[in-house]
Amino acid sequence: MCLVMILLLFGLAGVKAAALEEVSLGTGNDWITLGLGDNRDDGLSFGLHATVKTEKQLLISLALKGYTDKFVHQERYDLAKVKITYPFLFDLDRSYVRLSATCGVLVVGNLGFQNAQNFFHRILKKDELALAYPPSHTSVHLHLGGEAAYGIRLGPTLLEGAVDIGYDPGWEVHWEAALRLRMKKGASFLSASWRTAYPSDRYASQNLQANRYEGLKLTFLHDGGLLQTFFSTYPGSGYSYGGWMVNLLAFAKKPTFQTAHIAYGMGIFLDPTGLRNRSNELIYKNMSLEVRYKNGPIEDSWFQVASYLLGWRFDLHEGTRAAPYLKVLAGLERFSLKHETRTTLDERLHPTIAFEAGSYFGRPNQWVIGNLDYRIRLAGSIHYVAGDVNRPALPRAYQRQTPSWIFQIGIGLEIRHDLT
């Protein structure tokens, strides 16, 4: 860890004279699933992340991750990686080539993350996790890598293909080929990629963990200026990982927002069970594509309830302090229950319709950061789930999570993008 911090300090010293564009700090966790992953704290359990970027696009990143393996080898290991990346951009007529070089240091072994994880588990009143670290000593590895990308400009977006290679001598070699749709302004993107890793088998569970995070990979990152959110899922293994980061320099950006072309929304909604439903949505004008989901342990299993909805918003009035609306939504409701061994106990999709009433608050364009406009909303919704939702053979605690009628009330944040 000392070596990691020394390299990070040297990197920061190298950019001291350069103007900083971003300094972001955040966290990640495997319970951030968007209703897709089936994680139960077994794999990439949690992480802490930090990035520093200059106006010349030199990027320094630090990732601290904790991997757990409760069911096969009953062990865990920690990973810390610091990287310095610099891209070389070659502009063509309507396209571009970007070549990025990366170097850094990787530290793996017992870095004390189990104590940190259990500290937060005690705060959140969750079960603590006690797993043995492997007998091998903590090791330090050089990291070398790079990416080659070719992209074309399509209005306010960029479509690019990229190949990324990483080499950690004595630990792992991996490569990833991706097709991405990026926003011209900010770092937001959607991508589909294929990842393959060749681990060194230094630890008993290393190969197991590497296999969980390879194959088809779907990734989403939203750059909201002040707040960034990210998510990746591996459909082949069912594992996922997501998180958020806060840019400490966001308020230094000059306001340029004029009109909204597209928006991203997030929120927390409570239902009668008292559990939090997390909401994420993409919004174009009055149309929205939304995911709401909740998950958690039930006895020796893990449940998920997720809504995948397409909606249309009817704006009722544009006031100086509030903008009430009604929204109609329709889509699918997913009920899932899997044993801790990942055996499927229940997996069903039901048609669902929903009605939402709410209001945005604040003056128009009151909270602007760069080309982004933030606005808060309060809302309540009612969902009807069609079909037979009875599960008499399953735990009663799970049956409470699978009703025909779902009531929710909550708060959301919408981030509107000006793409001009």
N, C-alpha and C positions, 0 to 999 in steps of 0.2 A: 504494500500500500504506500510505503514511503517513496518507492520508485515511481509509482503512478502519480503521486502528488508532485514530485520533483519535475517529471516530464510536463505535467500540466502547468506548473509555474514557469518553466522555460518557454513553453508555448505562449503563455500570456505575456511574458516579457518581450517575446518577439513581435507581438502585435501592439505593444504599449503605445507606440507612436502612431499607430493607424487608428482611424475613426472606427468605433464599434457600431455595428448595426443591430446586433442582437445579443443579449445575455439571458438565456432561458434556463429555468430550473423546473423539474417536475418529477412525476412518479408514474409507475405502471403496475398493472396487476392482472392476474389471469381470470379474475371474476368479471372483467370488462369483456363481455362476449358478444354484444349486440344481438343476443338471442341465438347465436350461431354455434359458438364453441361450447363444449361440454366439460369445461375444466372443473376439477375439484382439488385445487391446491396441490397438484402433483405434476410437476414439470417446471416451467418457468413461472415460479410462484409470484415474484414481485421484483421491482427494480426502481432505482433512482437514476435520473438522467440530468445532464447539464450540457449546454452548448454555448459557445461563444463564436460569433461571426463578425468579420470586419466588412467594411463597405467594398473591399476588393475581393470578397467572397472566400477568404481564408477561414476555414472552419475548424474549431477545436471542440471535440465532444468527449464526454465522460459518461460511461454506463456502468452501473453497479447492479448485478443481477444475482438472485438466489434461485438455484435449481433444487427441487426436492423429488425424491423417488421413494414413496411410502410402500408400494405394493410389490416391487420386484427385488431390489437390493437393499431396501431400507437404509438409504444413505442420502446425503446431500452434499453439494459443493457450491462455493461462491465464486463469482467471476467479476473482475473489474477490468475495464478496457478504456484506455485513453487513446484518441486518434487525432491526428492533424491531417486535414485534407485540403488540397488546393486544386480548383478546376481551371483548365485551359480551354477557353471558348473560341471557336473559329466560326464566324458568321459567314453564311453563304447567301444566295439570292433570297430564297424564301425558306431556308432551312439553316441548320447549324450542326456542328460537331462539337462535342464536349468530351475532353479527356481529363480525368481526375486521378491524381496520385495521392496515396494515403500511407502513412507510417504511424507507428505507435507502440504501445506496450500492453500486454495482457497478463494479468495475475489471476491464478485460479487456486482454489484450496479452501482452507478455513480462514475466512476474513471476518468472522464474528457476526455474520448476517443473521444467524439463527436467534441470537439474543435480541437483535433489533426487531426481527419479525415477531417474536413472542411478546416484546414490549408493546407493540401496536395491537397484537391480539388481545392482550390484557385490557388495554384501553377500550377496545371495541367489544369486549366480553365474548371473544371467540375462543375456541379450543386452542391451547398451545401445541406446538409441534416440536417433538424431540426426536431427531435423527442423528446418527453418528456420521461424522465426517470421515472420508476415506483415510487409511493409514499413511498414504503417500504424503510427502511434505508439500507445502504450498510452493508453487513453481511460478517462474517469471518467463514470459515468452515475448519475442519480438513479433510485431504485427506489420505485415506488408500487404498492400492491396492497391486496387485501382478500378476505375470504371470507364468504359467507352460507350458513348451515347450518340445517337443520330436522331434529330427531331425536325419536324416541319411545323410551320406556324399556320394555325387555323383560327383567324380572327383573334378573340381574346384568350384562346387556348393553344397549347402545344401538344402535339402527339409525338412521342418519342419511344424508340426501342433502345435498350441498354443491356450491357453485360457487365457484371461486377464479379471480381475475383478477390478472395482474401486468403492469406497464408499466414498461419501462426505456427512456426516450426516447433515440433514436439507436442502440439495440441490438436490442430485441425487445419484442413484445407477445404474451402467451400467456394462455390460459384453460383451465380443467380442470373437468369435471363429474364428481362421484364419488358412489358409493353405498358406505357403510362400515358394518361391524359392529365396534363398539368395546366394550372392557371398561369397566365403570363405574369400577373401581379401576385406576389406572395409565393409561398411554398406549397400550396394545396395541390393534391393530386389523387387520382385513383389509379391502381395498377393491378395487373395480373402477371404473375411471374412463376418461374419454376426454379426451385432451390435444391441443390445437392451438396451434401457435406461428407467429408472423409475424416472421421475422428481418429485419434491416436490410441484410443482405448486405455488412456492413462488411468481412468477410474472405471469401476465396474458399471456404473450407470451412464457413462459418457456417451456410449454408442446408442443406448436407449433414448437419451434426451435428444441426440442429434437426429435420430430417425423421426421423432415427433415433430420436428420443425424443419421438414424438407418436403419436396413435392410441390404440388400446386399451392400457391400462396396468393391470397387476395388482400390488398392493403389499401387503406384510406388514411389520408392526413389532411386535416383542415387547419389552415393558418389563419387564425382570427386576430392577428396583430398582438393583442395582449395575451390571448389564450389560444394555445394550440392543442388539438386533440388528435390522437392517432390510434389506429387499430389494424391488426393483422389476424387472419385466420387461415388455417390449413385444413381444407375440406377432407383430405385423405385421412388425417389422424384425428380430426375433431378438436384440435387444440387451438387456442387463440390467446392473444395478448393485446392489451390496449392501455392507454393512459392519457395524461395531459401535461402540458408545460406552460409556464407563465414567463413572458418576455419582460424583463425588468426595465428595458429601454423603450417599450412601446409608446409611452406617452411623449417621447421626444419627436415622434413622427408628425410632420406638418399635416393638418387636416386638409384633405382634398376631396372628400365625399360630396357628390352632388345628387346622384340618383341611384336607386337600387336596381341592379340587373339580376342578381341571384342572391340567395341567403342560405345560411346554415343555422339551425336551431338546436338547442339542447335544453333539457329540463329534468326535474324530479317531480313525480306524481305519486301520491299516497292513495292506497285503496283500503277497504274495510279490514283487511288482514293486518294493516299497519306496516307493510313492507313497501320499500321504495321501488317504483318503476322508473327506470332511466329512459329518457326520450332523446332521440337523435333524428333530425329530419333535414332534407334538402328541399329548398323552396324556390320555385320559379313563378314570379307574379303571384297568383292566388292558388296555384297548385302545389301540393307538397307530397313528398315520399317520406314516410315516417316509420321508425322502428321504436317500439316501447318494449322493455323487457325487465324482468326481475328474476333472481335466482338465489339459491341458498341450499343449505343442508336440511334434509329430513331423515332422521334416524341414520342409517348407514348408506344413504343415497343422496343424490344431488338433483334438484328440480330446476326447470326453467319454464317460464311462461312468457311468450313473446307475441307481440302484435306487429304484423307487416302490413302497412296501410297506405293507400293512395287517397289523398284528400283534396277538397276544394273549399276555400275560405270565402265567406261573404262578408265584406266590410260594411258595417252598419253606419258608422259616423266617424269622421276625422276631427276630433276635438283638439283643443290646445293642450290638454293634459292627458287625454285618454282616447283610445280608438277601439271601441267594442266591435266584436265580430262573432259570427257563427261559422262552424265548420262541419262538413259532412265527410265521413271517411268510410272506406270499405276495403276489405282485404282478407288476410288469413290470420288465425290465432293458432299458435303452436303450444301444445302441452307436452312436456318431456320430463321423464323421471328415469335416472340411471343409477344403478348400484355403484358403490365406490370402486368396484372392479371393472366398471364401464359396461356392465351388462344392461341392456335396455329393458326397463320395466314398463315403460309407457312412452309412446311416441305417436302423436296424432296432430293432424291439421284440420281446422274447422273454418268455414266461412264466417266472417264477422262484419258487422256494420257498427258505426259509432257516430255519435253527435257530440260536438264540443261547443261550449260557449265561453267566451273570455274577453279580455281586453288588454291592449298594449298601453303602457303608461310612460309619461314623460313627454316633453315638447319634441316636435319633429327635429331630427338631427341634433339632439341635445348632447349625446355622447358619441363623438366622432374621434377615431384614431386613424390617421392616414386616409386610405380610401374605404374605410369601414365605418359602419354606423351600428351602434349597439342599442337595443331596446328590450325592455323587460315586459313580460306578460304574465297574467294570472288567468287560470282556466280550470274548468271542470268538464268532465266527459262521462258519457255512459256508453258502454259497449254491449252489444248482444251477440252471443256466440251460438251459431246454429248447430244442430245435431245433438246427439246423445253425449253428454259430458260426464255421465255417471261412471265412477271407478270404484265399485264396492269392494273389490279385492285388494285395493291399494291403501296405504296408510291414510287415516282420516285427516292428518295434517296436510297431506297432498290434495285430498278431495276439496279442502277449503280453498285451494289455489286454482281450482278448475270449475268455477261456476258458469252458469249461462249468462248472467248479467254481471258486468264489472263496472264499478263506479270509481272514478279517480278525480282527485283535485290536486293542483300543484302550481309550480312556478317555473317559468322558462326564460331563456335568454336567446334572442335572435340577433345574428350578426349579418348585416346586409353588406354586399360587396358592390362597389362601383368599378366596373371593368374598363372604363374609358381611360 
